[in-house]
Amino acid sequence: MRIHQQAFAFLLLFSLFILACKGNNNQTPKGIVAKDTMAFVLLDIHLAEAGARTITNTPINETVVSYYQFIEKKYHISDATFKQSMQYYTAHPEIMAEIYAKITEEMSKKEAEIQHRP
């Protein structure tokens, strides 16, 4: 539970930081993962990395690599497409802020689900 709180706090702070940078580019170029999909891809990556850290102290290991491969298959994207999308969204912080706002929202939902389990 503590890891979820730390991840949530990190995502919230990161979102606030990114929100400080504003812009108006709303079109996603061809070959870039759609903004809403990217939010769920990054959410799954953050959850996979957090889960792997609870198993071992090594942040990148075979488990994380297999999680990355699973996530790429789940969303039908290649590693190259993911990297290109990350470069695009990193260069457009206003859109990245929207993505992390969505991630924060989804993490809050997941946290509420966990807290309300019997």
N, C-alpha and C positions, 0 to 999 in steps of 0.2 A: 504494500500500500504506500509505503514511503517513497518508493521509486516513482509511482504514479504521481505523487504530489510534486516531486522534484521535476519530473518531466513536464508536468502541467505548468509549474512556475517558470521553467526555462522557456517553454513555448509562449507563455504570456508575455514575458519580458522581451523575447525576440520579436514577437508581434508588435509590441509597443514601439520598439526601436525602429522596425521597418515602417511602421505607420508614420513616423516622422518625415519620411521621404515620400513626397506625393508626385504623381504624374497622371497623364490622361490617355495612355495607349491601351486600348481595349481589344485590339485584334491580335490573335495568336497566329504566328506564321505557320505555314505548312511544315509538317515534320516535327512540331513541338507538341508535347502531351498537353491536352486541354487542361485549363486551370483547375476545374473541379476534380478531374481524374488525378492530376498531380497532387492535389491535397490528400487524397486517399493513398496514393503511392507513398508519399512522404510520411503519412501517419503510420502506415504499415512498416516502413523502414525504421522509424523511431521506436515503435513497439518491439520490433524484432531485435534491434540493438539493445534496448533496455532489458528484454528477456534474456538475451545472450549474456549480458553482464551479470545477471543474477546467477547464471550457471557457472560462469568463469570470470576471472578478472581481466581477461584479454578482450579488448574491445572488438578486434577483427580476428575472426578465426573461421574454421571450416563451417561452423554452425551458421554464422552470419552470412557467409558466402552462399550457403544453400538457401537461406532465407531470401537473400537478394534475388537468386535465380527463381525461387518460387513466386516472388512478388512480380518479377518481370513477366513470367508466364501468366500469372493471374490477370494482369492488366494488358497483356499482349503487346509489350514494348521490349525493345532491345536495349542492351547496355548503352549502345551509342545514342539511341534516341533519348534515353534517360539523361545521359551526360549533356547532350545538346540542349535538352529542355532545362536542365539546371543552370547551364550557362545563360540561357535566355532569361529565365526568371531572376537570376542573380543580377543581371544587367538591368532589370526592371523591378526595382524594390517595391514600387507601389502595388504591383501585381503579386509579388511574393508576400507582401503584407496581407493581402486578401486570402492567399492560400493558407498562411499560418493562422489567420483568424478562423478559417474553416477548420483547420486541424485542432485549434484550441476548443472550438465548439464541439467537435466530435469527441475529443478527449474528455470534455466535461460530461457528455452523454454517457460515455463508457464508465467514467468514475461513478456517476449516479447509479448506473445499472449495478455496478459492483457493490455499492453501499446499500442498495435495497434488496440484495439477495438474502434469502432466509438462512 
